């Protein structure tokens, strides 16, 4: 991609130019750390815009402020080119709208504990977001941080397809059960230490990934969950991955008890140290269970492999 093209489409605000070079944008992402960053992801390369703003005392981003300047970075496998351009006489709202007009695959990442977006204005600017990531950078978040998380989720979760929570503080009035029953395609939880059996049981998602945060989830709980799946619960679930810290090799018999699991071996599976099993539910749907352990963590991976009942 010719980096000079960047200046052309920014100055003219011409979406047709992007289409003209036949370089599809795979994803648009907005991040907010110290400064807002907007990333256009192409196949094999990306363009990053960092909008430098004046920070107020409340650390709240006024979306109608004009960036003092805009840093542009083009990354590819071969090189990295960085430059600075003017704000193009666009405030932050217009920048967000303009960048997001290039793709339907839009995502935003919130960093709790640094600076904060004006959520109602952002909700009006981006009425539909495909992916949302919320990361808490504080060891001990305060009430203001928790309220901010709640405002984000209440504003966007009904239209969101994929949600990722990293060390995010939740409370009873907005719990994992409230999030789990939302009509999500993907839910990812990292370092979410308060995950419980009831949270897992009420999941209404297609894929769920729980990493380094299931210390309250036992093999007995997982066994109960899969027994309920066999009876017909969680019909939307296609994949469930759970990982937790432990130096002790789990007794996988506790997990498999009463599931009528059949151990399987294939050429692909023989190359791994993990163990593989299949289970079937009352609808005849077959799923694969993969269990694994290394030096300091254990993993259980559930995946639907056959939707058509076996005769």
C-alpha positions as CSV (number, residue, x, y, z in Angstrom):
1,X,0.0,0.0,0.0
2,X,1.3,3.5,-1.0
3,X,1.6,5.5,2.3
4,X,1.0,8.7,0.3
5,X,-2.5,7.5,-0.3
6,X,-3.1,8.2,3.4
7,X,-2.9,11.9,3.0
8,X,-5.2,11.8,0.0
9,X,-8.1,10.1,1.6
10,X,-7.8,12.0,4.9
11,X,-7.8,15.4,3.2
12,X,-10.7,14.5,0.9
13,X,-12.5,12.2,3.3
14,X,-13.2,10.0,0.4
15,X,-14.4,6.5,1.1
16,X,-14.3,5.8,-2.6
17,X,-10.6,6.0,-2.6
18,X,-10.3,3.0,-0.3
19,X,-12.6,1.0,-2.5
20,X,-10.7,2.2,-5.5
21,X,-7.4,0.5,-4.4
22,X,-9.4,-2.7,-3.7
23,X,-7.7,-3.2,-0.4
24,X,-10.5,-4.4,2.0
25,X,-10.4,-3.2,5.6
26,X,-10.8,-6.2,7.8
27,X,-11.4,-4.4,11.1
28,X,-11.6,-1.0,12.7
29,X,-10.5,-0.7,16.3
30,X,-10.6,2.3,18.7
31,X,-8.4,2.2,21.8
32,X,-8.1,4.7,24.6
33,X,-5.1,4.7,26.9
34,X,-3.4,8.1,27.3
35,X,-4.6,9.2,23.8
36,X,-7.3,7.8,21.6
37,X,-6.0,5.4,19.0
38,X,-7.9,4.3,15.9
39,X,-6.6,1.4,13.9
40,X,-7.6,0.3,10.4
41,X,-6.5,-3.4,10.0
42,X,-5.8,-4.6,6.4
43,X,-4.7,-8.0,5.3
44,X,-1.0,-8.0,6.2
45,X,-0.8,-4.4,7.4
46,X,-2.5,-1.7,9.5
47,X,-2.8,2.1,9.8
48,X,-2.8,3.6,13.3
49,X,-4.0,7.1,14.1
50,X,-3.1,8.5,17.5
51,X,-5.1,11.7,18.3
52,X,-3.4,13.9,20.8
53,X,-5.8,15.8,23.0
54,X,-5.7,18.2,25.9
55,X,-6.5,16.3,29.0
56,X,-8.8,17.9,31.6
57,X,-8.7,17.5,35.4
58,X,-11.4,14.9,35.4
59,X,-9.7,12.7,32.8
60,X,-12.9,12.7,30.8
61,X,-12.5,12.8,27.0
62,X,-14.6,15.5,25.5
63,X,-15.6,14.0,22.1
64,X,-16.1,17.4,20.6
65,X,-12.6,18.5,21.2
66,X,-10.2,18.9,18.3
67,X,-7.0,16.9,18.4
68,X,-3.9,19.1,18.7
69,X,-2.2,16.9,16.2
70,X,-2.6,13.4,14.7
71,X,0.2,10.8,14.5
72,X,-0.1,8.3,11.7
73,X,1.8,5.0,11.6
74,X,1.6,2.5,8.8
75,X,2.8,-1.0,9.8
76,X,3.4,-3.9,7.5
77,X,5.7,-7.0,7.5
78,X,8.3,-5.1,5.5
79,X,8.4,-1.7,7.2
80,X,7.0,0.8,9.6
81,X,6.4,4.4,8.5
82,X,5.4,7.2,10.9
83,X,4.3,10.8,10.3
84,X,2.3,13.6,11.8
85,X,-0.6,15.4,10.1
86,X,-3.0,18.2,11.0
87,X,-6.4,17.5,12.7
88,X,-8.1,18.0,9.3
89,X,-10.5,20.4,11.1
90,X,-12.3,17.4,12.5
91,X,-13.2,16.9,16.2
92,X,-13.0,13.5,17.8
93,X,-16.6,12.6,17.0
94,X,-16.0,13.2,13.3
95,X,-12.7,11.3,13.4
96,X,-14.4,8.3,14.9
97,X,-17.3,8.5,12.5
98,X,-14.9,8.9,9.5
99,X,-12.6,6.0,10.4
100,X,-15.5,3.7,11.3
101,X,-17.2,4.4,8.0
102,X,-14.6,2.2,6.3
103,X,-15.7,-1.1,7.8
104,X,-18.6,-2.9,9.4
105,X,-16.2,-4.9,11.6
106,X,-15.8,-2.3,14.3
107,X,-14.4,-2.7,17.8
108,X,-13.5,-0.5,20.7
109,X,-11.2,-1.1,23.7
110,X,-11.8,0.7,27.0
111,X,-9.0,1.0,29.6
112,X,-10.6,1.6,33.0
113,X,-8.4,3.6,35.3
114,X,-6.8,6.0,32.9
115,X,-9.1,8.4,31.1
116,X,-12.7,8.0,30.4
117,X,-15.0,8.5,27.4
118,X,-18.3,10.4,27.6
119,X,-20.3,7.2,27.2
120,X,-23.7,8.7,26.1
121,X,-22.0,10.8,23.3
122,X,-19.9,7.8,22.3
123,X,-23.1,5.6,22.2
124,X,-24.7,8.1,19.8
125,X,-21.6,8.3,17.7
126,X,-21.2,4.5,17.4
127,X,-24.7,3.0,17.8
128,X,-23.5,-0.4,16.7
129,X,-20.2,-2.0,17.8
130,X,-19.3,-5.5,16.9
131,X,-16.5,-6.0,19.5
132,X,-16.0,-4.5,22.9
133,X,-12.9,-5.0,25.1
134,X,-12.8,-3.7,28.7
135,X,-9.5,-3.8,30.5
136,X,-9.1,-2.7,34.1
137,X,-5.6,-1.4,34.8
138,X,-6.1,-1.0,38.6
139,X,-5.4,-3.6,41.2
140,X,-8.1,-2.0,43.4
141,X,-10.7,-0.2,41.2
142,X,-12.9,2.4,43.0
143,X,-16.6,3.0,42.7
144,X,-16.1,5.4,39.9
145,X,-14.3,2.7,37.9
146,X,-17.1,0.2,38.6
147,X,-19.8,2.7,37.5
148,X,-17.9,3.4,34.3
149,X,-17.8,-0.3,33.5
150,X,-21.5,-0.6,34.1
151,X,-22.3,2.4,31.9
152,X,-20.2,0.9,29.1
153,X,-22.0,-2.4,29.3
154,X,-25.5,-1.0,29.6
155,X,-24.9,1.3,26.7
156,X,-23.5,-1.3,24.2
157,X,-24.1,-4.9,25.2
158,X,-27.5,-5.2,23.6
159,X,-25.9,-4.6,20.1
160,X,-22.5,-6.2,20.7
161,X,-21.5,-9.6,19.2
162,X,-18.2,-10.1,21.0
163,X,-17.3,-9.0,24.5
164,X,-13.9,-9.4,26.3
165,X,-13.4,-8.5,30.0
166,X,-9.9,-8.4,31.4
167,X,-9.7,-8.1,35.3
168,X,-13.0,-6.1,35.2
169,X,-14.8,-5.4,38.5
170,X,-18.4,-6.5,38.6
171,X,-21.1,-6.2,41.2
172,X,-24.4,-7.9,42.0
173,X,-26.4,-5.3,40.0
174,X,-24.3,-6.1,37.0
175,X,-22.9,-9.6,37.3
176,X,-21.5,-12.3,35.0
177,X,-25.0,-13.8,34.9
178,X,-26.4,-10.6,33.6
179,X,-23.7,-10.5,30.9
180,X,-23.9,-14.2,30.2
181,X,-27.6,-14.1,29.3
182,X,-27.1,-11.4,26.7
183,X,-27.3,-12.5,23.1
184,X,-23.5,-12.6,22.5
185,X,-21.6,-14.6,20.0
186,X,-18.4,-14.6,21.9
187,X,-17.6,-13.9,25.6
188,X,-14.0,-13.9,26.7
189,X,-13.0,-13.5,30.4
190,X,-9.4,-13.1,31.5
191,X,-8.5,-13.0,35.2
192,X,-12.2,-13.0,36.2
193,X,-11.7,-14.8,39.5
194,X,-15.3,-14.7,40.6
195,X,-16.6,-17.1,37.9
196,X,-19.0,-19.6,39.5
197,X,-21.1,-22.6,38.4
198,X,-24.3,-20.5,38.2
199,X,-22.6,-18.1,35.9
200,X,-21.6,-20.9,33.6
201,X,-25.0,-22.5,33.6
202,X,-26.8,-19.4,32.5
203,X,-24.5,-18.7,29.5
204,X,-26.4,-17.8,26.3
205,X,-23.4,-17.4,24.1
206,X,-22.0,-19.4,21.1
207,X,-18.4,-19.3,22.3
208,X,-17.0,-18.7,25.8
209,X,-13.3,-18.4,26.7
210,X,-12.3,-18.2,30.3
211,X,-8.5,-17.8,31.0
212,X,-6.7,-17.6,34.3
213,X,-9.8,-16.8,36.2
214,X,-11.8,-19.8,37.1
215,X,-10.4,-20.6,40.6
216,X,-13.9,-20.9,42.0
217,X,-14.9,-23.5,39.3
218,X,-14.2,-27.1,40.3
219,X,-14.1,-30.2,38.2
220,X,-17.3,-31.3,40.0
221,X,-18.9,-28.0,38.8
222,X,-17.8,-28.7,35.2
223,X,-19.1,-32.2,35.4
224,X,-22.5,-30.9,36.5
225,X,-22.4,-28.4,33.7
226,X,-21.7,-31.0,31.0
227,X,-24.4,-33.3,32.5
228,X,-26.9,-30.4,32.0
229,X,-25.7,-29.9,28.5
230,X,-26.3,-33.6,27.8
231,X,-29.9,-33.1,29.0
232,X,-30.3,-30.2,26.6
233,X,-29.2,-27.0,28.4
234,X,-27.1,-24.2,26.8
235,X,-28.3,-25.1,23.2
236,X,-26.4,-22.1,21.6
237,X,-23.0,-23.1,23.0
238,X,-20.6,-24.3,20.3
239,X,-17.3,-23.9,22.2
240,X,-16.2,-23.5,25.8
241,X,-12.6,-23.1,26.9
242,X,-11.6,-22.9,30.6
243,X,-8.1,-22.5,31.9
244,X,-6.9,-22.2,35.5
245,X,-3.6,-22.1,37.4
246,X,-2.6,-25.4,39.1
247,X,0.6,-27.3,39.5
248,X,-1.3,-30.5,40.4
249,X,-2.5,-32.7,37.6
250,X,-6.3,-32.8,37.9
251,X,-8.2,-36.1,38.3
252,X,-10.0,-36.0,34.9
253,X,-12.2,-38.9,36.1
254,X,-14.0,-36.4,38.3
255,X,-14.8,-34.4,35.2
256,X,-15.9,-37.4,33.1
257,X,-18.0,-39.2,35.7
258,X,-21.4,-40.1,34.3
259,X,-20.9,-38.4,30.9
260,X,-20.6,-41.6,28.9
261,X,-17.5,-40.1,27.4
262,X,-15.7,-42.1,24.7
263,X,-11.9,-41.6,24.5
264,X,-10.8,-40.9,20.9
265,X,-7.4,-41.0,19.1
266,X,-6.6,-39.7,15.7
267,X,-3.3,-38.9,13.9
268,X,-3.7,-35.2,14.8
269,X,-4.5,-36.0,18.4
270,X,-1.6,-38.4,18.7
271,X,0.8,-35.5,18.2
272,X,-0.5,-33.8,21.4
273,X,-0.1,-34.8,25.0
274,X,-3.8,-33.9,25.7
275,X,-6.6,-36.4,26.1
276,X,-9.6,-36.3,23.8
277,X,-13.2,-37.6,24.5
278,X,-16.5,-37.3,22.8
279,X,-19.9,-36.8,24.5
280,X,-23.4,-36.6,23.0
281,X,-26.5,-34.8,24.2
282,X,-30.2,-35.7,24.1
283,X,-30.5,-34.1,20.7
284,X,-27.8,-36.3,19.2
285,X,-25.3,-33.5,19.0
286,X,-21.7,-34.6,19.5
287,X,-19.0,-32.6,21.2
288,X,-15.3,-33.1,21.8
289,X,-13.8,-32.7,25.2
290,X,-10.0,-31.9,25.2
291,X,-8.3,-32.0,28.6
292,X,-4.7,-30.9,29.1
293,X,-2.2,-30.0,31.8
294,X,1.3,-28.5,31.7
295,X,3.6,-27.3,34.5
296,X,1.4,-24.7,36.0
297,X,-2.1,-24.7,34.4
298,X,-4.9,-27.0,33.3
299,X,-7.4,-26.6,30.5
300,X,-10.7,-28.0,29.4
301,X,-11.8,-27.4,25.8
302,X,-15.4,-28.3,24.8
303,X,-16.3,-28.0,21.1
304,X,-19.3,-29.1,19.0
305,X,-18.0,-31.4,16.2
306,X,-21.3,-32.9,14.9
307,X,-24.7,-31.2,14.7
308,X,-26.4,-34.0,12.8
309,X,-27.4,-37.0,15.0
310,X,-25.6,-40.3,14.4
311,X,-27.9,-43.1,13.2
